Amino acid sequence: MRIAVFNQKGGVGKTTTTLNLAAASVRDGKQPLLLDLDPQCHLSSIHGSTPQDSGRSLFGFYQGLSELDVLTIPWDGIGRLIPSHQQLIKVDAIFGKGPAILNKLRLGLDSIDQSVPGNAAQNAIIDCCPYVGVLALNAIFACDLLLIPISTDYLSLQAAEQMTRTLSILEPVIKRRVERRYLLTRYDRRRKMSEDVQNRLRERYGSEACQTVISENVAIAESPSKNRDVFSHSASSSGAADYAALYEELRLQGLF
């Protein structure tokens, strides 16, 4: 299963969700492959070894210098990572012409799968940049599931509707309906707005809205600064419980 974590709005928990969903799956015996497809390199910085040489990152893959399997680095407790680099911001300008580039990531992951049966690429989680361009389109074309984090505010709810419209434009090109789930993040039960956004989301998207919500939690917020996922930082926290519940929900639906 390949999961792309994407929303066109920033600050909704894409990187946090990628990191902690991977960590939850490792606790279940899986070894996922994480791809940092964001030129801001947040996921790679949490790992702590963003490459100085852009050729050792996903940019090298888009340049045609390296295959994906050569670029992977281990990440204890998380799985494996293919890191990002700031040079990825150039991908649209350099490679953003023609249909071949849109399937490059999908074909690269297919190549890993075929070379090593049972490889971690079959459980890949892609942390996307917060805008629709070549990188995000690569992730959408490659994924089996699009996970859309939405923080509990009205602007994020509007962003979810924008994502739905974007997918309706893309799906005739992809020639399939993209499986998607909408995930509420930064949920604060003390705020009436959180409950209102949750109700509107479930009314609009029904079973595609995750039953699990990720609550506002100190452990989730501070763990990246310690270069840790929420489980290794504070296994007893409500944040760890939320991400464990999200993983279990997706697993029971056959989406992980």
C-alpha positions as CSV (number, residue, x, y, z in Angstrom):
1,M,0.0,0.0,0.0
2,R,1.2,3.5,-0.9
3,I,-0.1,6.3,1.1
4,A,0.3,10.0,0.0
5,V,-0.2,12.5,2.9
6,F,-1.3,15.7,1.2
7,N,-3.3,18.9,1.6
8,Q,-3.0,22.1,-0.3
9,K,-3.0,24.0,3.0
10,G,0.1,24.1,5.1
11,G,0.3,23.6,8.9
12,V,-2.3,20.8,9.1
13,G,0.0,18.0,10.2
14,K,1.2,16.3,7.0
15,T,4.7,15.6,8.2
16,T,3.6,14.7,11.8
17,T,1.1,12.2,10.4
18,T,3.6,10.7,8.0
19,L,6.1,10.2,10.8
20,N,3.8,8.8,13.4
21,L,1.7,6.6,11.1
22,A,5.0,5.0,10.0
23,A,6.1,4.6,13.6
24,A,2.7,3.0,14.5
25,S,3.2,0.5,11.6
26,V,6.7,-0.4,12.8
27,R,5.2,-1.3,16.2
28,D,3.0,-3.8,14.2
29,G,6.0,-5.4,12.6
30,K,6.1,-3.5,9.3
31,Q,9.0,-1.7,7.8
32,P,7.6,1.2,5.8
33,L,9.5,3.4,3.3
34,L,9.1,7.1,3.8
35,L,9.6,9.6,1.0
36,D,10.1,13.3,1.8
37,L,8.6,15.0,-1.3
38,D,8.6,18.4,0.3
39,P,11.5,20.9,-0.6
40,Q,11.1,22.3,3.0
41,C,12.7,19.0,4.1
42,H,10.8,18.8,7.5
43,L,10.7,15.0,7.6
44,S,14.3,14.7,6.6
45,S,15.3,17.2,9.3
46,I,13.5,15.1,11.9
47,H,15.6,12.2,10.8
48,G,18.6,14.4,11.3
49,S,20.6,13.7,8.2
50,T,19.4,15.9,5.3
51,P,22.0,15.2,2.6
52,Q,24.3,18.1,1.6
53,D,24.6,16.6,-1.9
54,S,21.2,17.0,-3.7
55,G,22.1,13.9,-5.8
56,R,21.7,11.8,-2.7
57,S,18.1,12.9,-2.2
58,L,14.9,12.6,-4.2
59,F,16.2,15.3,-6.5
60,G,18.8,12.9,-7.7
61,F,16.1,10.5,-8.7
62,Y,14.3,13.2,-10.7
63,Q,17.6,14.1,-12.3
64,G,18.0,10.5,-13.4
65,L,21.2,10.1,-11.3
66,S,20.0,7.3,-9.0
67,E,17.2,4.8,-8.6
68,L,15.0,5.0,-5.4
69,D,16.5,2.0,-3.7
70,V,20.0,3.5,-3.8
71,L,18.8,6.6,-2.0
72,T,17.2,4.9,1.0
73,I,18.7,5.4,4.4
74,P,17.7,3.5,7.6
75,W,15.6,5.2,10.3
76,D,15.5,3.3,13.6
77,G,12.0,2.8,14.8
78,I,10.5,4.3,11.7
79,G,11.6,2.2,8.8
80,R,13.5,3.7,5.9
81,L,13.7,7.2,4.4
82,I,14.4,8.7,1.0
83,P,15.3,12.2,2.0
84,S,14.4,15.6,0.5
85,H,16.6,18.5,-0.6
86,Q,15.8,22.2,-1.2
87,Q,16.7,21.6,-4.8
88,L,13.4,19.8,-5.2
89,I,11.8,23.2,-5.6
90,K,13.3,23.3,-9.1
91,V,11.5,20.1,-10.3
92,D,8.5,22.0,-11.7
93,A,10.7,24.4,-13.7
94,I,13.1,21.8,-15.0
95,F,11.0,18.7,-15.5
96,G,7.4,20.0,-15.5
97,K,6.7,19.4,-19.2
98,G,5.1,16.3,-20.7
99,P,3.1,13.4,-19.2
100,A,6.1,11.1,-18.5
101,I,7.2,13.1,-15.5
102,L,3.8,12.6,-13.8
103,N,4.4,8.8,-13.6
104,K,8.0,8.9,-12.7
105,L,7.6,8.2,-9.0
106,R,5.0,5.5,-9.6
107,L,7.4,3.7,-12.0
108,G,10.3,4.2,-9.6
109,L,8.4,2.5,-6.7
110,D,7.2,-0.2,-9.1
111,S,10.8,-0.9,-9.9
112,I,11.7,-1.4,-6.2
113,D,8.7,-3.7,-5.8
114,Q,9.7,-5.9,-8.7
115,S,13.3,-6.2,-7.8
116,V,12.7,-7.2,-4.2
117,P,9.4,-9.0,-3.5
118,G,8.0,-7.9,-0.2
119,N,10.1,-4.8,-0.2
120,A,9.2,-1.8,2.0
121,A,8.1,0.1,-1.1
122,Q,4.9,-1.9,-0.8
123,N,4.3,0.0,2.4
124,A,5.3,3.5,1.3
125,I,4.2,6.8,2.9
126,I,4.8,10.0,1.0
127,D,5.0,13.3,2.7
128,C,3.9,15.9,0.1
129,C,4.5,19.6,-0.3
130,P,1.5,21.8,0.3
131,Y,0.8,22.8,-3.3
132,V,-0.3,21.2,-6.5
133,G,2.7,20.8,-8.8
134,V,4.8,18.1,-10.3
135,L,5.8,16.6,-6.9
136,A,2.3,16.4,-5.5
137,L,1.0,15.1,-8.8
138,N,3.7,12.4,-8.7
139,A,2.5,11.4,-5.3
140,I,-1.2,11.3,-6.3
141,F,-0.4,9.3,-9.5
142,A,1.6,6.8,-7.4
143,C,-0.6,6.3,-4.4
144,D,-3.2,3.8,-3.5
145,L,-4.6,6.0,-0.8
146,L,-4.6,9.8,-0.4
147,L,-4.7,10.8,3.3
148,I,-5.8,14.4,3.7
149,P,-5.1,15.9,7.1
150,I,-7.3,18.8,8.1
151,S,-6.8,20.9,11.2
152,T,-10.1,21.8,12.9
153,D,-10.6,25.3,11.6
154,Y,-12.9,26.6,8.9
155,L,-10.1,27.5,6.4
156,S,-8.9,23.9,6.6
157,L,-12.5,22.7,5.9
158,Q,-12.4,24.9,2.7
159,A,-9.1,23.4,1.8
160,A,-10.6,19.9,2.0
161,E,-13.3,21.0,-0.5
162,Q,-10.6,22.4,-2.7
163,M,-8.8,19.0,-2.6
164,T,-12.0,17.3,-3.6
165,R,-12.3,19.6,-6.6
166,T,-8.7,19.0,-7.5
167,L,-9.2,15.3,-7.5
168,S,-12.3,15.5,-9.7
169,I,-10.1,17.2,-12.3
170,L,-7.2,14.7,-12.0
171,E,-9.2,11.5,-11.9
172,P,-10.2,11.5,-15.7
173,V,-6.4,11.7,-16.4
174,I,-5.5,9.0,-13.9
175,K,-8.4,6.9,-15.2
176,R,-9.4,5.8,-11.7
177,R,-11.0,7.2,-8.6
178,V,-8.4,8.0,-6.0
179,E,-9.2,6.4,-2.7
180,R,-9.1,9.1,0.0
181,R,-9.6,9.6,3.7
182,Y,-10.0,12.9,5.5
183,L,-8.2,13.1,8.9
184,L,-9.0,15.7,11.5
185,T,-5.9,16.9,13.3
186,R,-5.3,19.4,16.1
187,Y,-8.7,18.6,17.5
188,D,-9.5,20.5,20.7
189,R,-12.6,19.2,22.5
190,R,-12.8,22.4,24.5
191,R,-13.5,24.4,21.4
192,K,-17.0,24.3,19.8
193,M,-15.4,25.0,16.4
194,S,-13.6,21.7,16.5
195,E,-16.9,19.8,17.0
196,D,-18.6,21.9,14.3
197,V,-15.8,21.2,11.7
198,Q,-15.9,17.5,12.6
199,N,-19.7,17.4,12.0
200,R,-19.5,19.2,8.7
201,L,-16.6,17.0,7.5
202,R,-18.5,13.8,8.3
203,E,-21.7,15.1,6.8
204,R,-19.8,16.1,3.6
205,Y,-17.6,13.0,3.2
206,G,-19.3,10.2,5.2
207,S,-17.3,7.1,5.5
208,E,-14.3,8.8,3.8
209,A,-13.8,10.9,7.0
210,C,-11.7,9.0,9.5
211,Q,-13.4,8.0,12.7
212,T,-10.1,8.6,14.5
213,V,-9.2,12.2,15.2
214,I,-5.8,13.5,16.2
215,S,-6.2,15.7,19.3
216,E,-4.1,18.7,20.1
217,N,-1.3,17.2,22.2
218,V,1.9,18.5,23.7
219,A,3.8,15.2,23.0
220,I,2.9,15.3,19.3
221,A,4.0,19.0,19.1
222,E,7.3,18.6,20.9
223,S,8.5,15.2,19.6
224,P,9.9,16.4,16.3
225,S,12.2,18.8,18.2
226,K,13.7,15.7,19.9
227,N,14.1,14.0,16.5
228,R,11.5,11.4,17.6
229,D,8.1,10.1,16.8
230,V,5.4,10.4,19.4
231,F,5.7,6.8,20.5
232,S,9.4,6.9,21.3
233,H,8.9,10.4,22.9
234,S,5.9,9.6,25.1
235,A,4.3,6.2,24.5
236,S,1.7,6.9,27.2
237,S,0.5,10.2,25.7
238,S,-2.9,10.7,24.2
239,G,-1.1,11.7,21.0
240,A,0.5,8.2,20.8
241,A,-3.0,6.6,21.4
242,D,-4.5,8.7,18.6
243,Y,-1.9,7.7,16.0
244,A,-2.1,4.0,17.1
245,A,-5.9,4.2,16.6
246,L,-5.5,5.8,13.2
247,Y,-3.1,3.1,12.1
248,E,-5.5,0.4,13.4
249,E,-8.5,2.0,11.6
250,L,-6.7,2.1,8.3
251,R,-5.4,-1.5,8.8
252,L,-8.8,-2.9,9.5
253,Q,-10.0,-1.2,6.3
254,G,-7.3,-2.9,4.3
255,L,-5.6,0.4,3.7
256,F,-2.3,-0.4,5.4
